[in-house]
Amino acid sequence: MKPYDDCIHCGGSVKEKKERLDYRYHGQLFIVENVLVGVCLQCGEKYLKATVAKKLEKLVSTKKTVWKSVVVPVVSAI
Ligand SMILES: [Zn+2]
């Protein structure tokens, strides 16, 4: 059994990688490094396993493991 289904957007195969991920929790943006995500080899769409998503949520809700904070500039296109 494959750990990830094929990409729902393009049908490409999805491979597990360690990526840096933008993660939003209660409106706050976290950047989580070294997250195991499935990445579509064709279009780059990322897929999170339910177990990993749960772990991320726990991680950011406790905020015990914050290494560094960076300022993320937000611009409006309007
Ligand atoms: Zn794809």
N, CA, C, O and the ligand as a Tripos MOL2 file, in Angstrom:
@<TRIPOS>MOLECULE
protein
  313   311    79     0     0
PROTEIN
NO_CHARGES

@<TRIPOS>ATOM
      1 N           0.8330   -1.2060    0.0000 N.3       1 MET1
      2 CA          0.0000    0.0000    0.0000 C.3       1 MET1
      3 C           0.8690    1.2580    0.0000 C.2       1 MET1
      4 O           1.8400    1.3540    0.7500 O.2       1 MET1
      5 N           0.5180    2.1890   -0.8230 N.am      2 LYS2
      6 CA          1.2660    3.4480   -0.8670 C.3       2 LYS2
      7 C           0.8540    4.3390    0.3040 C.2       2 LYS2
      8 O          -0.3160    4.3830    0.6830 O.2       2 LYS2
      9 N           1.8170    5.0380    0.8610 N.am      3 PRO3
     10 CA          1.4830    5.9040    2.0050 C.3       3 PRO3
     11 C           0.5970    7.0820    1.6000 C.2       3 PRO3
     12 O          -0.1480    7.6210    2.4190 O.2       3 PRO3
     13 N           0.6840    7.4690    0.3460 N.am      4 TYR4
     14 CA         -0.1350    8.5880   -0.1240 C.3       4 TYR4
     15 C          -0.8660    8.1910   -1.4010 C.2       4 TYR4
     16 O          -0.3320    7.4570   -2.2320 O.2       4 TYR4
     17 N          -2.0940    8.6860   -1.5460 N.am      5 ASP5
     18 CA         -2.8050    8.5040   -2.8070 C.3       5 ASP5
     19 C          -2.1710    9.3910   -3.8660 C.2       5 ASP5
     20 O          -1.4340   10.3250   -3.5490 O.2       5 ASP5
     21 N          -2.4610    9.0950   -5.1150 N.am      6 ASP6
     22 CA         -1.9930    9.9740   -6.1770 C.3       6 ASP6
     23 C          -2.6330   11.3450   -6.0180 C.2       6 ASP6
     24 O          -3.6930   11.4920   -5.4090 O.2       6 ASP6
     25 N          -1.9680   12.3330   -6.5770 N.am      7 CYS7
     26 CA         -2.4200   13.7270   -6.4560 C.3       7 CYS7
     27 C          -3.8480   13.8960   -6.9700 C.2       7 CYS7
     28 O          -4.1850   13.4290   -8.0580 O.2       7 CYS7
     29 N          -4.6880   14.5740   -6.1670 N.am      8 ILE8
     30 CA         -6.0720   14.7550   -6.5950 C.3       8 ILE8
     31 C          -6.1940   15.8170   -7.6800 C.2       8 ILE8
     32 O          -7.2230   15.9120   -8.3480 O.2       8 ILE8
     33 N          -5.1480   16.6130   -7.8540 N.am      9 HIS9
     34 CA         -5.2000   17.6740   -8.8580 C.3       9 HIS9
     35 C          -4.7370   17.1860  -10.2200 C.2       9 HIS9
     36 O          -5.4010   17.4240  -11.2290 O.2       9 HIS9
     37 N          -3.5970   16.5000  -10.2510 N.am     10 CYS10
     38 CA         -3.0290   16.1470  -11.5500 C.3      10 CYS10
     39 C          -2.7960   14.6500  -11.7150 C.2      10 CYS10
     40 O          -2.4010   14.2010  -12.7910 O.2      10 CYS10
     41 N          -3.0350   13.8750  -10.6620 N.am     11 GLY11
     42 CA         -2.8570   12.4350  -10.7820 C.3      11 GLY11
     43 C          -1.4150   11.9790  -10.6810 C.2      11 GLY11
     44 O          -1.1180   10.7980  -10.8570 O.2      11 GLY11
     45 N          -0.5250   12.9060  -10.4010 N.am     12 GLY12
     46 CA          0.8880   12.5650  -10.2710 C.3      12 GLY12
     47 C           1.1520   11.7630   -9.0030 C.2      12 GLY12
     48 O           0.3220   11.7290   -8.0950 O.2      12 GLY12
     49 N           2.3050   11.1230   -8.9510 N.am     13 SER13
     50 CA          2.5910   10.3550   -7.7430 C.3      13 SER13
     51 C           3.1230   11.2730   -6.6510 C.2      13 SER13
     52 O           3.8030   12.2640   -6.9140 O.2      13 SER13
     53 N           2.7960   10.9150   -5.4410 N.am     14 VAL14
     54 CA          3.1090   11.7400   -4.2800 C.3      14 VAL14
     55 C           4.1910   11.0540   -3.4650 C.2      14 VAL14
     56 O           4.0630    9.8920   -3.0790 O.2      14 VAL14
     57 N           5.2470   11.7910   -3.2160 N.am     15 LYS15
     58 CA          6.3710   11.2300   -2.4970 C.3      15 LYS15
     59 C           6.5680   11.9480   -1.1680 C.2      15 LYS15
     60 O           6.3610   13.1570   -1.0640 O.2      15 LYS15
     61 N           6.9660   11.1940   -0.1670 N.am     16 GLU16
     62 CA          7.1420   11.7880    1.1420 C.3      16 GLU16
     63 C           8.4790   12.5220    1.2270 C.2      16 GLU16
     64 O           9.5250   11.9930    0.8520 O.2      16 GLU16
     65 N           8.4140   13.7430    1.7240 N.am     17 LYS17
     66 CA          9.6270   14.5410    1.8850 C.3      17 LYS17
     67 C           9.5770   15.2760    3.2080 C.2      17 LYS17
     68 O           8.5230   15.4130    3.8290 O.2      17 LYS17
     69 N          10.7400   15.7440    3.6220 N.am     18 LYS18
     70 CA         10.7840   16.6360    4.7750 C.3      18 LYS18
     71 C          10.7910   18.0520    4.2610 C.2      18 LYS18
     72 O          11.7260   18.4830    3.5860 O.2      18 LYS18
     73 N           9.7380   18.7720    4.5890 N.am     19 GLU19
     74 CA          9.5730   20.1030    4.0300 C.3      19 GLU19
     75 C           9.3520   21.1300    5.1260 C.2      19 GLU19
     76 O           9.0520   20.8090    6.2770 O.2      19 GLU19
     77 N           9.5150   22.3790    4.7140 N.am     20 ARG20
     78 CA          9.1230   23.4800    5.5820 C.3      20 ARG20
     79 C           7.6850   23.8160    5.1980 C.2      20 ARG20
     80 O           7.3500   23.9470    4.0210 O.2      20 ARG20
     81 N           6.8650   23.9490    6.2030 N.am     21 LEU21
     82 CA          5.4420   24.0790    5.9310 C.3      21 LEU21
     83 C           4.8450   25.3160    6.6080 C.2      21 LEU21
     84 O           5.1290   25.5950    7.7730 O.2      21 LEU21
     85 N           4.0260   26.0410    5.8720 N.am     22 ASP22
     86 CA          3.2530   27.1240    6.4810 C.3      22 ASP22
     87 C           2.0320   26.5140    7.1470 C.2      22 ASP22
     88 O           1.2930   25.7430    6.5340 O.2      22 ASP22
     89 N           1.8360   26.8580    8.3770 N.am     23 TYR23
     90 CA          0.7290   26.2590    9.0990 C.3      23 TYR23
     91 C          -0.0210   27.3350    9.8620 C.2      23 TYR23
     92 O           0.5720   28.0840   10.6390 O.2      23 TYR23
     93 N          -1.3040   27.4100    9.6440 N.am     24 ARG24
     94 CA         -2.1110   28.4130   10.3080 C.3      24 ARG24
     95 C          -2.8710   27.8120   11.4690 C.2      24 ARG24
     96 O          -3.5120   26.7690   11.3420 O.2      24 ARG24
     97 N          -2.7910   28.4870   12.6070 N.am     25 TYR25
     98 CA         -3.4990   28.0020   13.7700 C.3      25 TYR25
     99 C          -4.1230   29.1890   14.4760 C.2      25 TYR25
    100 O          -3.4170   30.0800   14.9480 O.2      25 TYR25
    101 N          -5.4370   29.2030   14.5480 N.am     26 HIS26
    102 CA         -6.1850   30.3090   15.1460 C.3      26 HIS26
    103 C          -5.7400   31.6510   14.5700 C.2      26 HIS26
    104 O          -5.5750   32.6260   15.3040 O.2      26 HIS26
    105 N          -5.5520   31.6930   13.2850 N.am     27 GLY27
    106 CA         -5.2140   32.9400   12.6080 C.3      27 GLY27
    107 C          -3.7460   33.3060   12.6490 C.2      27 GLY27
    108 O          -3.3210   34.2600   11.9980 O.2      27 GLY27
    109 N          -2.9710   32.5560   13.4060 N.am     28 GLN28
    110 CA         -1.5500   32.8590   13.4660 C.3      28 GLN28
    111 C          -0.7770   31.9200   12.5540 C.2      28 GLN28
    112 O          -1.0530   30.7230   12.4740 O.2      28 GLN28
    113 N           0.1960   32.4990   11.8740 N.am     29 LEU29
    114 CA          0.9700   31.6960   10.9450 C.3      29 LEU29
    115 C           2.2150   31.1360   11.6130 C.2      29 LEU29
    116 O           2.9940   31.8680   12.2240 O.2      29 LEU29
    117 N           2.3830   29.8600   11.4910 N.am     30 PHE30
    118 CA          3.5920   29.2090   11.9630 C.3      30 PHE30
    119 C           4.3310   28.6340   10.7660 C.2      30 PHE30
    120 O           3.7180   28.1580    9.8110 O.2      30 PHE30
    121 N           5.6210   28.6820   10.8290 N.am     31 ILE31
    122 CA          6.4060   27.9790    9.8260 C.3      31 ILE31
    123 C           7.0540   26.7980   10.5310 C.2      31 ILE31
    124 O           7.8650   26.9660   11.4420 O.2      31 ILE31
    125 N           6.6940   25.6350   10.1050 N.am     32 VAL32
    126 CA          7.1850   24.4290   10.7680 C.3      32 VAL32
    127 C           8.2110   23.7570    9.8600 C.2      32 VAL32
    128 O           7.9360   23.4450    8.7020 O.2      32 VAL32
    129 N           9.3860   23.5450   10.4130 N.am     33 GLU33
    130 CA         10.4320   22.9230    9.6190 C.3      33 GLU33
    131 C          10.4400   21.4160    9.8230 C.2      33 GLU33
    132 O           9.9570   20.9050   10.8330 O.2      33 GLU33
    133 N          10.9850   20.7360    8.8650 N.am     34 ASN34
    134 CA         11.1500   19.2790    8.9290 C.3      34 ASN34
    135 C           9.8490   18.5200    9.1420 C.2      34 ASN34
    136 O           9.7730   17.6100    9.9670 O.2      34 ASN34
    137 N           8.8340   18.9060    8.3910 N.am     35 VAL35
    138 CA          7.5600   18.2100    8.4810 C.3      35 VAL35
    139 C           7.5140   17.1240    7.4040 C.2      35 VAL35
    140 O           7.8540   17.3690    6.2470 O.2      35 VAL35
    141 N           7.0970   15.9470    7.7940 N.am     36 LEU36
    142 CA          6.9340   14.8810    6.8080 C.3      36 LEU36
    143 C           5.6420   15.1170    6.0400 C.2      36 LEU36
    144 O           4.5450   14.9440    6.5720 O.2      36 LEU36
    145 N           5.7890   15.5100    4.7940 N.am     37 VAL37
    146 CA          4.6060   15.7340    3.9610 C.3      37 VAL37
    147 C           4.7450   14.9530    2.6610 C.2      37 VAL37
    148 O           5.8480   14.6460    2.2090 O.2      37 VAL37
    149 N           3.6070   14.6460    2.0840 N.am     38 GLY38
    150 CA          3.6010   14.0650    0.7500 C.3      38 GLY38
    151 C           3.6060   15.1980   -0.2480 C.2      38 GLY38
    152 O           2.7770   16.1040   -0.1690 O.2      38 GLY38
    153 N           4.5330   15.1550   -1.1880 N.am     39 VAL39
    154 CA          4.6110   16.2170   -2.1890 C.3      39 VAL39
    155 C           4.4090   15.6050   -3.5730 C.2      39 VAL39
    156 O           5.0760   14.6380   -3.9400 O.2      39 VAL39
    157 N           3.4850   16.1790   -4.3300 N.am     40 CYS40
    158 CA          3.2470   15.7110   -5.6930 C.3      40 CYS40
    159 C           4.4610   16.0290   -6.5590 C.2      40 CYS40
    160 O           4.9330   17.1660   -6.6010 O.2      40 CYS40
    161 N           4.9510   15.0140   -7.2400 N.am     41 LEU41
    162 CA          6.1550   15.2050   -8.0430 C.3      41 LEU41
    163 C           5.8850   16.0570   -9.2750 C.2      41 LEU41
    164 O           6.8110   16.6210   -9.8580 O.2      41 LEU41
    165 N           4.6280   16.1500   -9.6700 N.am     42 GLN42
    166 CA          4.3080   16.9160  -10.8770 C.3      42 GLN42
    167 C           3.9500   18.3690  -10.5960 C.2      42 GLN42
    168 O           4.5040   19.2800  -11.2120 O.2      42 GLN42
    169 N           3.0170   18.5880   -9.6580 N.am     43 CYS43
    170 CA          2.5430   19.9620   -9.4670 C.3      43 CYS43
    171 C           2.9720   20.5540   -8.1310 C.2      43 CYS43
    172 O           2.7780   21.7470   -7.8940 O.2      43 CYS43
    173 N           3.5500   19.7380   -7.2560 N.am     44 GLY44
    174 CA          4.0620   20.2760   -6.0020 C.3      44 GLY44
    175 C           3.0400   20.4280   -4.8950 C.2      44 GLY44
    176 O           3.3520   20.9430   -3.8220 O.2      44 GLY44
    177 N           1.8340   19.9860   -5.1500 N.am     45 GLU45
    178 CA          0.7990   20.0340   -4.1120 C.3      45 GLU45
    179 C           1.2300   19.2100   -2.8990 C.2      45 GLU45
    180 O           1.7900   18.1230   -3.0350 O.2      45 GLU45
    181 N           0.9560   19.7510   -1.7130 N.am     46 LYS46
    182 CA          1.3880   19.0540   -0.5120 C.3      46 LYS46
    183 C           0.2190   18.3770    0.1900 C.2      46 LYS46
    184 O          -0.8910   18.9050    0.2470 O.2      46 LYS46
    185 N           0.4990   17.2150    0.7100 N.am     47 TYR47
    186 CA         -0.5210   16.4640    1.4230 C.3      47 TYR47
    187 C          -0.0330   16.0980    2.8130 C.2      47 TYR47
    188 O           1.0720   15.5920    3.0040 O.2      47 TYR47
    189 N          -0.8970   16.3730    3.7650 N.am     48 LEU48
    190 CA         -0.5620   16.0480    5.1490 C.3      48 LEU48
    191 C          -1.3180   14.8080    5.5870 C.2      48 LEU48
    192 O          -2.5160   14.6780    5.3380 O.2      48 LEU48
    193 N          -0.6210   13.9130    6.2310 N.am     49 LYS49
    194 CA         -1.3150   12.7930    6.8480 C.3      49 LYS49
    195 C          -2.0740   13.2920    8.0620 C.2      49 LYS49
    196 O          -1.6770   14.2650    8.7030 O.2      49 LYS49
    197 N          -3.1650   12.6170    8.3670 N.am     50 ALA50
    198 CA         -3.9830   13.0280    9.5140 C.3      50 ALA50
    199 C          -3.1660   13.0010   10.8050 C.2      50 ALA50
    200 O          -3.3180   13.8700   11.6640 O.2      50 ALA50
    201 N          -2.3060   12.0020   10.9290 N.am     51 THR51
    202 CA         -1.5090   11.8850   12.1490 C.3      51 THR51
    203 C          -0.5200   13.0460   12.2560 C.2      51 THR51
    204 O          -0.2780   13.5740   13.3410 O.2      51 THR51
    205 N           0.0450   13.4300   11.1160 N.am     52 VAL52
    206 CA          1.0040   14.5330   11.1000 C.3      52 VAL52
    207 C           0.2890   15.8520   11.3840 C.2      52 VAL52
    208 O           0.8070   16.7030   12.1070 O.2      52 VAL52
    209 N          -0.9010   16.0150   10.8090 N.am     53 ALA53
    210 CA         -1.6830   17.2280   11.0470 C.3      53 ALA53
    211 C          -2.0130   17.3790   12.5290 C.2      53 ALA53
    212 O          -1.9430   18.4750   13.0850 O.2      53 ALA53
    213 N          -2.3680   16.2790   13.1470 N.am     54 LYS54
    214 CA         -2.6620   16.2790   14.5850 C.3      54 LYS54
    215 C          -1.4240   16.6860   15.3870 C.2      54 LYS54
    216 O          -1.5000   17.4790   16.3250 O.2      54 LYS54
    217 N          -0.3100   16.1300   14.9970 N.am     55 LYS55
    218 CA          0.9400   16.4100   15.6890 C.3      55 LYS55
    219 C           1.3010   17.8950   15.5620 C.2      55 LYS55
    220 O           1.7290   18.5270   16.5280 O.2      55 LYS55
    221 N           1.1210   18.4300   14.3650 N.am     56 LEU56
    222 CA          1.4020   19.8490   14.1250 C.3      56 LEU56
    223 C           0.5310   20.7280   14.9970 C.2      56 LEU56
    224 O           0.9910   21.7070   15.5860 O.2      56 LEU56
    225 N          -0.7580   20.3520   15.0650 N.am     57 GLU57
    226 CA         -1.6930   21.1500   15.8400 C.3      57 GLU57
    227 C          -1.2640   21.1740   17.3130 C.2      57 GLU57
    228 O          -1.3120   22.2090   17.9780 O.2      57 GLU57
    229 N          -0.8540   20.0320   17.7860 N.am     58 LYS58
    230 CA         -0.4010   19.9290   19.1680 C.3      58 LYS58
    231 C           0.8570   20.7760   19.3800 C.2      58 LYS58
    232 O           1.0040   21.4900   20.3720 O.2      58 LYS58
    233 N           1.7400   20.6600   18.4140 N.am     59 LEU59
    234 CA          3.0140   21.3710   18.4620 C.3      59 LEU59
    235 C           2.8040   22.8820   18.5720 C.2      59 LEU59
    236 O           3.3900   23.5340   19.4360 O.2      59 LEU59
    237 N           1.9660   23.4320   17.6940 N.am     60 VAL60
    238 CA          1.7940   24.8820   17.6940 C.3      60 VAL60
    239 C           0.8940   25.3470   18.8310 C.2      60 VAL60
    240 O           1.0050   26.4900   19.2740 O.2      60 VAL60
    241 N           0.0050   24.4790   19.3100 N.am     61 SER61
    242 CA         -0.8800   24.9140   20.3850 C.3      61 SER61
    243 C          -0.1350   24.9740   21.7150 C.2      61 SER61
    244 O          -0.5030   25.7480   22.5990 O.2      61 SER61
    245 N           0.8910   24.1740   21.8590 N.am     62 THR62
    246 CA          1.6640   24.2330   23.0950 C.3      62 THR62
    247 C           2.8420   25.2050   22.9620 C.2      62 THR62
    248 O           3.3120   25.7850   23.9410 O.2      62 THR62
    249 N           3.3020   25.3620   21.7090 N.am     63 LYS63
    250 CA          4.4010   26.2850   21.3890 C.3      63 LYS63
    251 C           5.6460   26.0290   22.2310 C.2      63 LYS63
    252 O           6.4040   26.9470   22.5450 O.2      63 LYS63
    253 N           5.8370   24.7880   22.5800 N.am     64 LYS64
    254 CA          6.9860   24.4740   23.4210 C.3      64 LYS64
    255 C           8.2900   24.4620   22.6310 C.2      64 LYS64
    256 O           9.3740   24.6220   23.1910 O.2      64 LYS64
    257 N           8.1660   24.2740   21.3440 N.am     65 THR65
    258 CA          9.3720   24.0310   20.5660 C.3      65 THR65
    259 C           9.6750   25.1440   19.5630 C.2      65 THR65
    260 O          10.2320   24.8900   18.4950 O.2      65 THR65
    261 N           9.3060   26.3760   19.9140 N.am     66 VAL66
    262 CA          9.6110   27.4790   19.0170 C.3      66 VAL66
    263 C          11.1100   27.7760   19.0500 C.2      66 VAL66
    264 O          11.6640   28.0970   20.1010 O.2      66 VAL66
    265 N          11.7420   27.6680   17.9150 N.am     67 TRP67
    266 CA         13.1720   27.9290   17.8230 C.3      67 TRP67
    267 C          13.4480   29.4010   17.6170 C.2      67 TRP67
    268 O          14.3250   29.9940   18.2460 O.2      67 TRP67
    269 N          12.6670   29.9690   16.7120 N.am     68 LYS68
    270 CA         12.9000   31.3610   16.3680 C.3      68 LYS68
    271 C          11.6180   31.9370   15.8000 C.2      68 LYS68
    272 O          10.7850   31.2170   15.2510 O.2      68 LYS68
    273 N          11.4730   33.2410   15.9380 N.am     69 SER69
    274 CA         10.3370   33.9170   15.3340 C.3      69 SER69
    275 C          10.8360   34.8080   14.2300 C.2      69 SER69
    276 O          11.8570   35.4810   14.3740 O.2      69 SER69
    277 N          10.1230   34.8160   13.1300 N.am     70 VAL70
    278 CA         10.4740   35.7260   12.0550 C.3      70 VAL70
    279 C           9.2480   36.5870   11.7420 C.2      70 VAL70
    280 O           8.1100   36.1660   11.9510 O.2      70 VAL70
    281 N           9.4920   37.7710   11.2490 N.am     71 VAL71
    282 CA          8.3970   38.6380   10.8600 C.3      71 VAL71
    283 C           8.0220   38.3050    9.4220 C.2      71 VAL71
    284 O           8.8560   38.3290    8.5170 O.2      71 VAL71
    285 N           6.7500   37.9950    9.2420 N.am     72 VAL72
    286 CA          6.2770   37.6810    7.9010 C.3      72 VAL72
    287 C           5.5490   38.9020    7.3390 C.2      72 VAL72
    288 O           4.5020   39.2960    7.8530 O.2      72 VAL72
    289 N           6.1000   39.4920    6.2940 N.am     73 PRO73
    290 CA          5.4290   40.6560    5.7140 C.3      73 PRO73
    291 C           4.1410   40.2320    5.0060 C.2      73 PRO73
    292 O           4.1230   39.2550    4.2590 O.2      73 PRO73
    293 N           3.0850   40.9710    5.2510 N.am     74 VAL74
    294 CA          1.8210   40.6840    4.5920 C.3      74 VAL74
    295 C           1.4550   41.9030    3.7500 C.2      74 VAL74
    296 O           1.4250   43.0220    4.2620 O.2      74 VAL74
    297 N           1.1820   41.6970    2.4820 N.am     75 VAL75
    298 CA          0.7980   42.8010    1.6200 C.3      75 VAL75
    299 C          -0.5740   42.5460    1.0320 C.2      75 VAL75
    300 O          -1.0070   41.4020    0.8950 O.2      75 VAL75
    301 N          -1.2400   43.6140    0.6930 N.am     76 SER76
    302 CA         -2.5410   43.4780    0.0340 C.3      76 SER76
    303 C          -2.3740   43.7760   -1.4550 C.2      76 SER76
    304 O          -1.6740   44.7150   -1.8340 O.2      76 SER76
    305 N          -3.0090   42.9850   -2.2730 N.am     77 ALA77
    306 CA         -2.9000   43.1700   -3.7180 C.3      77 ALA77
    307 C          -3.9220   44.1830   -4.2210 C.2      77 ALA77
    308 O          -3.9440   44.5290   -5.4020 O.2      77 ALA77
    309 N          -4.7640   44.6490   -3.3090 N.am     78 ILE78
    310 CA         -5.8080   45.6040   -3.7290 C.3      78 ILE78
    311 C          -5.3180   47.0320   -3.5010 C.2      78 ILE78
    312 O          -6.0420   47.9860   -3.7870 O.2      78 ILE78
    313 ZN         -0.2040   17.0190   -8.5860 Zn       79 ZN79
@<TRIPOS>BOND
     1     1     2 1
     2     2     3 1
     3     3     4 2
     4     3     5 am
     5     5     6 1
     6     6     7 1
     7     7     8 2
     8     7     9 am
     9     9    10 1
    10    10    11 1
    11    11    12 2
    12    11    13 am
    13    13    14 1
    14    14    15 1
    15    15    16 2
    16    15    17 am
    17    17    18 1
    18    18    19 1
    19    19    20 2
    20    19    21 am
    21    21    22 1
    22    22    23 1
    23    23    24 2
    24    23    25 am
    25    25    26 1
    26    26    27 1
    27    27    28 2
    28    27    29 am
    29    29    30 1
    30    30    31 1
    31    31    32 2
    32    31    33 am
    33    33    34 1
    34    34    35 1
    35    35    36 2
    36    35    37 am
    37    37    38 1
    38    38    39 1
    39    39    40 2
    40    39    41 am
    41    41    42 1
    42    42    43 1
    43    43    44 2
    44    43    45 am
    45    45    46 1
    46    46    47 1
    47    47    48 2
    48    47    49 am
    49    49    50 1
    50    50    51 1
    51    51    52 2
    52    51    53 am
    53    53    54 1
    54    54    55 1
    55    55    56 2
    56    55    57 am
    57    57    58 1
    58    58    59 1
    59    59    60 2
    60    59    61 am
    61    61    62 1
    62    62    63 1
    63    63    64 2
    64    63    65 am
    65    65    66 1
    66    66    67 1
    67    67    68 2
    68    67    69 am
    69    69    70 1
    70    70    71 1
    71    71    72 2
    72    71    73 am
    73    73    74 1
    74    74    75 1
    75    75    76 2
    76    75    77 am
    77    77    78 1
    78    78    79 1
    79    79    80 2
    80    79    81 am
    81    81    82 1
    82    82    83 1
    83    83    84 2
    84    83    85 am
    85    85    86 1
    86    86    87 1
    87    87    88 2
    88    87    89 am
    89    89    90 1
    90    90    91 1
    91    91    92 2
    92    91    93 am
    93    93    94 1
    94    94    95 1
    95    95    96 2
    96    95    97 am
    97    97    98 1
    98    98    99 1
    99    99   100 2
   100    99   101 am
   101   101   102 1
   102   102   103 1
   103   103   104 2
   104   103   105 am
   105   105   106 1
   106   106   107 1
   107   107   108 2
   108   107   109 am
   109   109   110 1
   110   110   111 1
   111   111   112 2
   112   111   113 am
   113   113   114 1
   114   114   115 1
   115   115   116 2
   116   115   117 am
   117   117   118 1
   118   118   119 1
   119   119   120 2
   120   119   121 am
   121   121   122 1
   122   122   123 1
   123   123   124 2
   124   123   125 am
   125   125   126 1
   126   126   127 1
   127   127   128 2
   128   127   129 am
   129   129   130 1
   130   130   131 1
   131   131   132 2
   132   131   133 am
   133   133   134 1
   134   134   135 1
   135   135   136 2
   136   135   137 am
   137   137   138 1
   138   138   139 1
   139   139   140 2
   140   139   141 am
   141   141   142 1
   142   142   143 1
   143   143   144 2
   144   143   145 am
   145   145   146 1
   146   146   147 1
   147   147   148 2
   148   147   149 am
   149   149   150 1
   150   150   151 1
   151   151   152 2
   152   151   153 am
   153   153   154 1
   154   154   155 1
   155   155   156 2
   156   155   157 am
   157   157   158 1
   158   158   159 1
   159   159   160 2
   160   159   161 am
   161   161   162 1
   162   162   163 1
   163   163   164 2
   164   163   165 am
   165   165   166 1
   166   166   167 1
   167   167   168 2
   168   167   169 am
   169   169   170 1
   170   170   171 1
   171   171   172 2
   172   171   173 am
   173   173   174 1
   174   174   175 1
   175   175   176 2
   176   175   177 am
   177   177   178 1
   178   178   179 1
   179   179   180 2
   180   179   181 am
   181   181   182 1
   182   182   183 1
   183   183   184 2
   184   183   185 am
   185   185   186 1
   186   186   187 1
   187   187   188 2
   188   187   189 am
   189   189   190 1
   190   190   191 1
   191   191   192 2
   192   191   193 am
   193   193   194 1
   194   194   195 1
   195   195   196 2
   196   195   197 am
   197   197   198 1
   198   198   199 1
   199   199   200 2
   200   199   201 am
   201   201   202 1
   202   202   203 1
   203   203   204 2
   204   203   205 am
   205   205   206 1
   206   206   207 1
   207   207   208 2
   208   207   209 am
   209   209   210 1
   210   210   211 1
   211   211   212 2
   212   211   213 am
   213   213   214 1
   214   214   215 1
   215   215   216 2
   216   215   217 am
   217   217   218 1
   218   218   219 1
   219   219   220 2
   220   219   221 am
   221   221   222 1
   222   222   223 1
   223   223   224 2
   224   223   225 am
   225   225   226 1
   226   226   227 1
   227   227   228 2
   228   227   229 am
   229   229   230 1
   230   230   231 1
   231   231   232 2
   232   231   233 am
   233   233   234 1
   234   234   235 1
   235   235   236 2
   236   235   237 am
   237   237   238 1
   238   238   239 1
   239   239   240 2
   240   239   241 am
   241   241   242 1
   242   242   243 1
   243   243   244 2
   244   243   245 am
   245   245   246 1
   246   246   247 1
   247   247   248 2
   248   247   249 am
   249   249   250 1
   250   250   251 1
   251   251   252 2
   252   251   253 am
   253   253   254 1
   254   254   255 1
   255   255   256 2
   256   255   257 am
   257   257   258 1
   258   258   259 1
   259   259   260 2
   260   259   261 am
   261   261   262 1
   262   262   263 1
   263   263   264 2
   264   263   265 am
   265   265   266 1
   266   266   267 1
   267   267   268 2
   268   267   269 am
   269   269   270 1
   270   270   271 1
   271   271   272 2
   272   271   273 am
   273   273   274 1
   274   274   275 1
   275   275   276 2
   276   275   277 am
   277   277   278 1
   278   278   279 1
   279   279   280 2
   280   279   281 am
   281   281   282 1
   282   282   283 1
   283   283   284 2
   284   283   285 am
   285   285   286 1
   286   286   287 1
   287   287   288 2
   288   287   289 am
   289   289   290 1
   290   290   291 1
   291   291   292 2
   292   291   293 am
   293   293   294 1
   294   294   295 1
   295   295   296 2
   296   295   297 am
   297   297   298 1
   298   298   299 1
   299   299   300 2
   300   299   301 am
   301   301   302 1
   302   302   303 1
   303   303   304 2
   304   303   305 am
   305   305   306 1
   306   306   307 1
   307   307   308 2
   308   307   309 am
   309   309   310 1
   310   310   311 1
   311   311   312 2
@<TRIPOS>SUBSTRUCTURE
     1 MET1         2 RESIDUE 1 A MET
     2 LYS2         6 RESIDUE 1 A LYS
     3 PRO3        10 RESIDUE 1 A PRO
     4 TYR4        14 RESIDUE 1 A TYR
     5 ASP5        18 RESIDUE 1 A ASP
     6 ASP6        22 RESIDUE 1 A ASP
     7 CYS7        26 RESIDUE 1 A CYS
     8 ILE8        30 RESIDUE 1 A ILE
     9 HIS9        34 RESIDUE 1 A HIS
    10 CYS10       38 RESIDUE 1 A CYS
    11 GLY11       42 RESIDUE 1 A GLY
    12 GLY12       46 RESIDUE 1 A GLY
    13 SER13       50 RESIDUE 1 A SER
    14 VAL14       54 RESIDUE 1 A VAL
    15 LYS15       58 RESIDUE 1 A LYS
    16 GLU16       62 RESIDUE 1 A GLU
    17 LYS17       66 RESIDUE 1 A LYS
    18 LYS18       70 RESIDUE 1 A LYS
    19 GLU19       74 RESIDUE 1 A GLU
    20 ARG20       78 RESIDUE 1 A ARG
    21 LEU21       82 RESIDUE 1 A LEU
    22 ASP22       86 RESIDUE 1 A ASP
    23 TYR23       90 RESIDUE 1 A TYR
    24 ARG24       94 RESIDUE 1 A ARG
    25 TYR25       98 RESIDUE 1 A TYR
    26 HIS26      102 RESIDUE 1 A HIS
    27 GLY27      106 RESIDUE 1 A GLY
    28 GLN28      110 RESIDUE 1 A GLN
    29 LEU29      114 RESIDUE 1 A LEU
    30 PHE30      118 RESIDUE 1 A PHE
    31 ILE31      122 RESIDUE 1 A ILE
    32 VAL32      126 RESIDUE 1 A VAL
    33 GLU33      130 RESIDUE 1 A GLU
    34 ASN34      134 RESIDUE 1 A ASN
    35 VAL35      138 RESIDUE 1 A VAL
    36 LEU36      142 RESIDUE 1 A LEU
    37 VAL37      146 RESIDUE 1 A VAL
    38 GLY38      150 RESIDUE 1 A GLY
    39 VAL39      154 RESIDUE 1 A VAL
    40 CYS40      158 RESIDUE 1 A CYS
    41 LEU41      162 RESIDUE 1 A LEU
    42 GLN42      166 RESIDUE 1 A GLN
    43 CYS43      170 RESIDUE 1 A CYS
    44 GLY44      174 RESIDUE 1 A GLY
    45 GLU45      178 RESIDUE 1 A GLU
    46 LYS46      182 RESIDUE 1 A LYS
    47 TYR47      186 RESIDUE 1 A TYR
    48 LEU48      190 RESIDUE 1 A LEU
    49 LYS49      194 RESIDUE 1 A LYS
    50 ALA50      198 RESIDUE 1 A ALA
    51 THR51      202 RESIDUE 1 A THR
    52 VAL52      206 RESIDUE 1 A VAL
    53 ALA53      210 RESIDUE 1 A ALA
    54 LYS54      214 RESIDUE 1 A LYS
    55 LYS55      218 RESIDUE 1 A LYS
    56 LEU56      222 RESIDUE 1 A LEU
    57 GLU57      226 RESIDUE 1 A GLU
    58 LYS58      230 RESIDUE 1 A LYS
    59 LEU59      234 RESIDUE 1 A LEU
    60 VAL60      238 RESIDUE 1 A VAL
    61 SER61      242 RESIDUE 1 A SER
    62 THR62      246 RESIDUE 1 A THR
    63 LYS63      250 RESIDUE 1 A LYS
    64 LYS64      254 RESIDUE 1 A LYS
    65 THR65      258 RESIDUE 1 A THR
    66 VAL66      262 RESIDUE 1 A VAL
    67 TRP67      266 RESIDUE 1 A TRP
    68 LYS68      270 RESIDUE 1 A LYS
    69 SER69      274 RESIDUE 1 A SER
    70 VAL70      278 RESIDUE 1 A VAL
    71 VAL71      282 RESIDUE 1 A VAL
    72 VAL72      286 RESIDUE 1 A VAL
    73 PRO73      290 RESIDUE 1 A PRO
    74 VAL74      294 RESIDUE 1 A VAL
    75 VAL75      298 RESIDUE 1 A VAL
    76 SER76      302 RESIDUE 1 A SER
    77 ALA77      306 RESIDUE 1 A ALA
    78 ILE78      310 RESIDUE 1 A ILE
    79 ZN79       313 GROUP 0 **** ****
